[in-house]
Every structure is written in C-alpha cells, then in structure tokens.
Amino acid sequence: MLIVDAIHTFYGLSHILFDVSLKINKGQVVCLLGRNGAGKTTTLKSIMGLTPPRSGKVIFKDEVVSGKAPYLLARKGIGYVPDTRRIFADLTVSENLEIAARSRGGKEEWNQERVFELFQALKDLSGRKGGLLSGGEQKMLAIARALMGNPELLLLDEPTEGLAPAMVQVFRDRIRLLKETGLTVLLAEQNVKFTLGLSEYAYIIDDGRICYQGTVKEIQENEDVRKICGI
C-alpha cells in the first residue's frame, strides 16, 4: 500500500532524513521506533506532504504522490494524526468530527456513531468544546477525526505521549480494534513495549537514518537492537 523509497528531507538548509526507505502492506500495522528527534515525525510529515522530500519517492497504492498537497493525499485515502493533535479548540467534539467527514462509498464507513462506539468517552462529551477536553480525550478526538475521512492508511504520531498508564492501555486496545477492521497503520512511537505489542514489522530510525528493520520477533531476539530500544 505504501512505499517510501530513499527519501531525503530538509528543513531549510538542515538535512533531516537520509535515504529513508520503508514499506507497508495492506492491513499491516508497522511501527517506526526512535528517540525524540530521531526523525519519526519528519518521516510522517514527508509522507503526508507537509515537508515534501527533496529527493526520493513516496508511492501510495502504486501512484507516486511525492510533493502532492496534504489535502490531496487525504482525498486519496491517507489519514494523519499529528503528535500535537491540532483539534479545533472552539468547536465541539461533534463539530470537529463533522467537518472531517468524507465518504468513500465503502460498505462499513466511519461515521460519528461508529467512532463513538470506538471511543465511548467522546460520545458523552459530544457537545463539549475541543479546548476543554483533557489531553487523552483530545488524542481520542484527533484519531476519531482522522477516521471520519475513511482513510485506507492511517499515520499515527506518538499517540501515547504524555498519557497515564491506564490511558495508554485504552489506546492499545483501540488501535488493536482498528487493526482488526483491516485498516493499515504506520505507528511512530518511542514507547517500545506499547508499539511492539501491536505491530507486525518494525523500522528503527536514528539521526534521520533507518538503522534496523525486522519483524517484532527478530527485534526481541536481537540483543544489540534491544539495547538500542531499551527493551
């Protein structure tokens, strides 16, 4: 479904990503692991067109989409949940969801009723403004809003950052449910235990370069990689 082929991304004159490549098959949950500042967020932004790579290719469903505007990629079926959430603080939960709704003509499309089934807490808060939600509730809303666009590929950036352990468990369960629906997910995280429990394949990024890749089992059995990851 997604191929990132040897991309190099810059912020101004600063070279951030170096020859980054990864691949995700339909229905997979793939994780991108790395410490803060390793290049995880920039990789997702490069895929989403927010920081277009200067060279290399991003291919989505056999189409080269490198450099296309983010709104065009959203229309093609890529959903993006940034680590900063970026919900509309002055709009209610329902209004945040409504403005993101986009039908693709599928049999089981995401709508408000369905996302409220996934995140029961949001149903009780549907009339509350986004700016009055807790951090965990805002992250729920950010994911729910992305689902309202009925994406085929979901990019999740640091969904557990700043969350209490009980809330981390909630997000683990919800992402597992998304996996069961057949949604393809690229999950960028530094919470290794959370991420490996959900993923089938992992890429480890450090200083803007992919330094290791393999199945979850291979990572868990590789002592050098376990030291890098802190597991």
N, C-alpha and C positions, 0 to 999 in steps of 0.2 A: 504493500500500500504506500509506503514512504521509503524513499532512498535519499540520503544525504551523501553527496559524492564530493569528497575532497574540498570542502568549503574553507575559505579564508575570509574572516570578517574583521573589520576595523571600526574603531570609534575615532573618527578624525584620523590622526596620524598613528594612533596606537593600534598595533596588531594584536587582536584578542584571540581569535580562533585560528589554529594552524592545521590545515589539511584534515579537518574533522569529517569522518565518514561513519554512517550508521544506517541500518536497515530495519524496517518493521513490517512484518507480515500481517495480513488482515486477521483481526481477532486477537492479536497478541497484546500483552502488557509488557512493555520493555522499559527498563529503568536506565536513567543516566545519573550516575553517582559521582559525587565530588564535594570537596570542601567549599566554603564560601569563597567566591572569587575565582573558582576553577574554570568557569566558562559555561556552566549549565544554563543559566538564564539567557546568555547571549546565543547559545545554540538554539533554544526555543524561539527567541526573537528572530533569528536568522531564518528559521523555517517559516515563521508566520509573516515574514516580510517587514517586520518592524525595524530591523537592522540588516538590510539585504547584504548577503555576502559579496565581496568584491570579485571573487573567482570561485569556481566550483559550481555544482548544480544541486538544486532541491527538486526532486521528482515525486509528484503525488499522483497516484493511480496512472502511471505511465505518461504523465504530462510534466514537462519542465515548467515549474512555477517560480523559479528563482526571480526575485525582483518584482513580482506582482504585488499590488497593493493588498494590505491585510483584509480589507472588506471583500475583495475578490476571492481571496483564499477562504474566507468564511463562507462565501456563497458556494464554493466548490466542495465544502464539507469538512473544513478544519476548524475545530473549536479550541480556544486558548484561554486558560485560566492563569493570569499572572500572579506572582507571589504577593504583589501589592493589592490584589483583589479588584480595585478600581470599580467598585459598585457606585451607583448614583445615590449619594447620601440624602438628597432631598426628595427622592422618590420612594414610595412604599415597596415592600417586598414584591407584591403583585405587579406593580408598575415596572419594576426592574425586570421582571420575567416577561411581561407583556411586550415590552419594546424589543426584546431579543428574539421573539418567536418567529420561526421560519419553517414552513412546511416543505418537505421534500417528497411527499407522496408515498411514504413508506407505510407498511402495514401497522407497525407499532411505533408511532411517532411520540416524541416527548411533548407534553403539554403541561399546564400548571397542575392539573390533577395528578399526573404521573410523577412529576418532580416532588410534589408534596407527599406522595407515597414513599419516595426515596428518602426525603428529609422531612420527617413528621414535624420537627420543631418549627420549620418555616410555615407550615400551614397555620399554626396558632399565632404566627407573627405576620401574617399576610398583609395586615393594614398598617404595620409599623414602618417608619421611615428607615432606610438603609443605614443612615448615620447613627441611629440609636441601637443598632444591633451590637452584640459582643463580637470579639474577633473571630471566634469559632463560627458564630452564626453568619457573619459576613463571608467567611470562606465557603460555607454551605451555599449561600446565595450566589456566590461567584460561579461555583460549579453548576448549580441549577440553571443559572442564566445561560451558561455555555451550552448546556444540554437542550435548552429551548430552541437553539438553532439547528437541532437534529444533526450533529456532526457525525462523520464516519471515523474521524481521527480526533482524539482529544489530547491536547498538550497541557499537562498539569505541572505547574512550577511551585515546588516547595509547599504542598498542601498542609503539612503538619507543623510548619514553622510557628513557634510561639504558642502551640496548643498544649493544654494539660493532658496527662496520660490518658484519662478517661475519654477525652475528645479525640485523641489520636486513634483509639480503638474504634470509635464511631466512624471515622473516616476510612479506616482499614476495611471495615465491614461494607461501607457504601461503595468503595472502589471495587471490592470483590463482587458486589452485585452488578456493577457496571460491566465488569469483565464477563459475567455470566450472560449478559444480554448480547454479547458478541462485539461490543464496542472496542475499537483499537485505541490503545492508550500509550503515550510516551510520558513517563513519570520522572521528573527531575527532582532529586531529593538528596539530602545529606544524612537523613535518618535511615541508616543501612538496614537495621532489623525490620523496620516498617516496610521498606521497599522490597527487600528480597522475599518477604512473605507473600507478595502479590505478583511478582514478576516471573517471567519465564527466561528472560535473557537480559544481560546487563552490560552496559558500557561504563567504564570508569574514565573520567576526564580530570586532567590536572594541568595547570598552566596552559589551558587552551588546546591541549592535545589529548586524543584518546590514547591512554596508556595501557589499557587492557580491555578485553571483551570476552564474554563467555556465558555459558549457562549459569544459573544460580548455583547448581551443584558444583560446577567447576570452580566458581569463586569461593565457595565454602570449603572446598578441599585444597585450595592453593594457599599455603601458609604465608607467602610473601604478599599476596593480594589481600589476605585477611588482615595483615598488619597495616597495610595502606588504608583499608576501610575501617579499621578499628573494631573488628569482629572476632 
